[in-house]
Amino acid sequence: MWRAGLTPEEGLAAHDAAASLLAAVLRGVPPEARGYHGQLTDAEGFAAMYCDEVLVHGYDITLGLGVLYCLQATTDKEGG
């Protein structure tokens, strides 16, 4: 939950908890289940929308936590 004086560590811990909860729910839903966030979608699409929201609003999140927002491109060892 957001509150005044939230530290970056607490904010990230809350995000991690929410992401873990979402992942657990998505693993448990039947294939025909649909979620809604502007449009109906299956579990995979709903997870993708969550990732999009974090990326799109990442600046807002870090601004609220008082930390620098800097996206850095990374690649794995396979070059992907």
Residue pairs with C-beta under 8 A, 6 or more apart in sequence:
1 14
2 64
6 64
6 65
7 65
8 62
8 65
8 66
8 67
11 61
11 64
11 65
15 54
15 61
19 50
22 47
22 50
23 47
26 43
26 44
26 46
26 47
29 43
31 42
31 43
33 42
33 43
34 40
34 41
34 42
35 41
35 42
35 43
35 45
35 46
37 46
37 49
38 49
41 48
41 49
54 61
58 69
58 71
59 69
62 68
62 69
63 69
